[in-house]
Amino acid sequence: MLKIIITGATGMVGEGVLLHCLNNAAIVEVLMINRRPYELHHPKLKELLVADFNKLADFRDSLIGYDACFYCAGVSSVGMNEADYTRITYDTTLNFARTLLDLNPSMVFNFVTGSHTKTNGKQMWQRVKGKTEDELMRLGFRGQYNFRPGFMKPVKGQKNVRWFFKPVIIVFPLLFPKQTLTLQEVGQAMINSVTQGYEKQILEIKDIKKLAKDLQ
């Protein structure tokens, strides 16, 4: 029976993973850590509001005893300079992860990164996310997995899906099935990474699909 921390529930990816986890019998408790409230009531669900993720250590007493963190929080790099994007994507994520590792040494930490992430990539976001992946893998978690999903289809009941994205949901999976995942698959793969592990720490789309099928 797993106790999970999830970030990013106010975004599409985090919300989809959250809803899948709440419906999964293997999970007995979910603590969502948000910067702003997310209106959902469920017997498994708790919420902790943390305005600055870099100050997560201020809430230590609420963070002990968890098996995994599914870190789905993040921002788009569009319109951002490298310094600001690095501060949010690299610095904040690493500070958050270090705090949880100190409190839960046997934790699994899953980071939602992006398809085509490369430490030496031509695009700024590729390099920053690649550096974040590299550093997370060095921290010493029991398990640390970097999820590089492509297009993700929302789960039923999601609220955080932008209007302009909805027409694409119908067309994209038909045209590019190998580049498409459902958020159920992402959520299930994350759960399975905790219960059974995986041979790779960096999971591309095909790896996420494979892990989602195993031991469901």
C-alpha positions as CSV (number, residue, x, y, z in Angstrom):
1,M,0.0,0.0,0.0
2,L,1.6,3.2,-1.2
3,K,1.7,6.8,0.0
4,I,2.5,9.2,-2.8
5,I,3.3,12.9,-3.1
6,I,2.3,14.6,-6.3
7,T,3.1,18.1,-7.5
8,G,1.6,20.0,-10.4
9,A,-2.1,19.0,-9.8
10,T,-3.2,22.4,-11.1
11,G,-1.6,21.5,-14.5
12,M,-2.8,19.0,-17.0
13,V,-0.1,16.3,-16.4
14,G,-0.2,16.5,-12.6
15,E,-4.0,16.4,-12.6
16,G,-4.2,13.4,-14.8
17,V,-1.6,11.5,-12.8
18,L,-3.4,12.5,-9.6
19,L,-6.8,11.3,-10.8
20,H,-5.3,8.0,-11.9
21,C,-3.6,7.5,-8.6
22,L,-6.8,8.2,-6.6
23,N,-8.5,5.4,-8.6
24,N,-5.7,2.9,-8.1
25,A,-6.1,0.3,-5.3
26,A,-2.4,0.1,-4.6
27,I,-2.4,3.7,-3.3
28,V,-3.8,4.5,0.1
29,E,-2.8,8.2,0.4
30,V,-1.9,11.0,-1.9
31,L,-0.5,14.3,-0.7
32,M,-0.6,16.9,-3.4
33,I,1.7,19.8,-2.8
34,N,0.5,22.9,-4.7
35,R,1.3,26.6,-4.8
36,R,-2.4,27.4,-5.0
37,P,-5.5,25.4,-4.0
38,Y,-6.9,22.6,-6.1
39,E,-10.6,22.0,-5.5
40,L,-11.1,18.2,-5.1
41,H,-12.3,16.2,-2.2
42,H,-11.4,12.5,-1.9
43,P,-10.9,10.2,1.1
44,K,-7.3,9.4,0.0
45,L,-6.4,13.0,-0.7
46,K,-4.5,15.6,1.3
47,E,-3.3,19.0,0.2
48,L,-0.3,21.0,1.4
49,L,0.0,24.6,0.1
50,V,3.6,25.7,-0.3
51,A,4.1,29.1,-1.9
52,D,7.8,28.6,-2.5
53,F,8.9,25.0,-3.3
54,N,12.5,26.1,-2.3
55,K,11.2,26.4,1.3
56,L,9.7,22.9,1.4
57,A,11.8,22.1,4.5
58,D,9.6,24.4,6.5
59,F,6.9,21.7,6.3
60,R,9.1,18.8,7.3
61,D,6.6,17.3,9.7
62,S,4.0,16.8,6.9
63,L,6.4,15.1,4.5
64,I,7.6,12.0,6.4
65,G,6.5,8.5,5.6
66,Y,6.0,8.7,1.8
67,D,7.0,6.0,-0.7
68,A,7.3,8.2,-3.8
69,C,7.1,11.6,-5.3
70,F,5.6,12.2,-8.7
71,Y,7.0,15.6,-9.6
72,C,4.8,16.9,-12.4
73,A,5.2,20.6,-11.7
74,G,6.9,22.7,-14.4
75,V,6.6,25.7,-16.7
76,S,6.9,26.3,-20.4
77,S,10.2,27.8,-21.6
78,V,8.3,30.0,-24.1
79,G,9.3,33.6,-23.5
80,M,11.7,32.8,-20.7
81,N,15.4,33.5,-20.5
82,E,17.8,30.7,-19.5
83,A,18.5,32.1,-16.0
84,D,14.8,32.2,-15.0
85,Y,14.0,28.8,-16.6
86,T,17.0,27.3,-14.8
87,R,15.9,28.7,-11.5
88,I,12.4,27.1,-11.8
89,T,13.2,23.9,-13.6
90,Y,16.7,23.0,-12.1
91,D,17.2,24.8,-8.8
92,T,13.7,24.5,-7.5
93,T,13.3,20.8,-8.5
94,L,16.6,19.9,-7.0
95,N,15.9,21.7,-3.7
96,F,12.5,20.0,-3.5
97,A,14.0,16.6,-4.2
98,R,16.8,17.0,-1.7
99,T,14.4,17.9,1.1
100,L,12.3,14.8,0.4
101,L,15.3,12.5,0.2
102,D,16.5,13.7,3.6
103,L,13.2,12.8,5.1
104,N,12.4,9.7,3.1
105,P,15.7,7.9,2.2
106,S,13.9,4.9,0.6
107,M,11.7,7.1,-1.6
108,V,11.3,6.8,-5.4
109,F,11.4,10.2,-7.2
110,N,9.8,10.5,-10.6
111,F,10.4,13.7,-12.7
112,V,8.3,14.6,-15.7
113,T,10.8,16.1,-18.2
114,G,10.2,16.1,-21.9
115,S,10.7,14.2,-25.2
116,H,14.0,15.2,-26.9
117,T,15.6,16.4,-23.7
118,K,19.4,16.5,-24.1
119,T,22.1,17.8,-21.9
120,N,24.0,19.1,-25.0
121,G,20.8,20.0,-26.9
122,K,20.6,23.0,-29.2
123,Q,17.5,24.4,-27.4
124,M,17.8,26.0,-24.0
125,W,15.0,23.9,-22.4
126,Q,16.7,20.7,-23.6
127,R,19.9,21.6,-21.8
128,V,18.3,22.7,-18.6
129,K,16.0,19.6,-18.3
130,G,18.9,17.4,-19.2
131,K,21.1,18.9,-16.5
132,T,18.1,18.5,-14.1
133,E,17.8,14.8,-15.0
134,D,21.5,14.2,-14.6
135,E,21.6,15.8,-11.1
136,L,18.5,14.0,-9.9
137,M,20.0,10.6,-10.9
138,R,23.1,11.4,-8.7
139,L,21.1,12.2,-5.5
140,G,20.8,8.6,-4.2
141,F,17.1,7.9,-4.2
142,R,16.1,4.2,-4.0
143,G,14.7,4.8,-7.4
144,Q,14.8,7.9,-9.6
145,Y,13.1,7.9,-13.0
146,N,12.9,10.7,-15.6
147,F,9.7,10.5,-17.7
148,R,10.0,11.9,-21.2
149,P,6.4,11.7,-22.5
150,G,5.2,13.0,-25.9
151,F,1.6,14.0,-26.5
152,M,-0.6,13.0,-23.6
153,K,-4.3,12.4,-23.7
154,P,-6.1,13.6,-20.6
155,V,-8.1,11.2,-18.3
156,K,-11.8,11.5,-17.8
157,G,-12.8,14.2,-15.4
158,Q,-9.9,16.5,-15.9
159,K,-10.5,20.3,-15.5
160,N,-7.1,21.6,-16.4
161,V,-7.2,21.1,-20.1
162,R,-6.9,24.3,-22.1
163,W,-9.6,24.9,-24.7
164,F,-7.2,25.1,-27.7
165,F,-5.8,21.7,-26.8
166,K,-9.1,19.8,-27.0
167,P,-9.4,19.5,-30.8
168,V,-5.9,18.2,-31.0
169,I,-6.8,15.4,-28.5
170,I,-9.0,13.8,-31.1
171,V,-6.7,14.1,-34.1
172,F,-3.1,13.7,-32.8
173,P,-3.4,10.1,-31.5
174,L,-4.8,9.0,-34.9
175,L,-2.0,10.6,-36.9
176,F,0.9,9.9,-34.5
177,P,0.0,6.9,-32.3
178,K,3.7,6.1,-31.5
179,Q,4.2,9.6,-30.2
180,T,1.0,9.5,-28.0
181,L,0.4,8.4,-24.5
182,T,-2.6,8.6,-22.2
183,L,-2.2,10.1,-18.8
184,Q,-3.5,6.8,-17.4
185,E,-0.4,5.2,-18.9
186,V,1.9,7.8,-17.4
187,G,0.2,7.4,-14.0
188,Q,0.3,3.6,-14.1
189,A,4.0,3.6,-15.2
190,M,4.8,5.8,-12.3
191,I,3.1,3.5,-9.9
192,N,4.8,0.5,-11.4
193,S,8.2,2.2,-11.1
194,V,7.7,2.3,-7.4
195,T,6.4,-1.3,-7.0
196,Q,8.8,-3.1,-9.4
197,G,11.4,-0.6,-10.7
198,Y,12.6,-0.4,-14.3
199,E,15.9,-1.1,-16.0
200,K,16.3,2.4,-17.3
201,Q,16.3,5.7,-15.4
202,I,15.3,7.7,-18.5
203,L,12.0,6.6,-19.9
204,E,11.1,7.5,-23.4
205,I,7.5,7.0,-24.8
206,K,8.0,3.3,-25.6
207,D,9.4,2.7,-22.1
208,I,6.5,4.4,-20.4
209,K,4.1,2.3,-22.5
210,K,6.0,-0.9,-21.6
211,L,6.2,-0.1,-17.9
212,A,2.5,0.9,-17.8
213,K,1.5,-2.6,-19.1
214,D,3.6,-4.5,-16.5
215,L,1.9,-5.8,-13.4
216,Q,-1.2,-3.6,-13.8
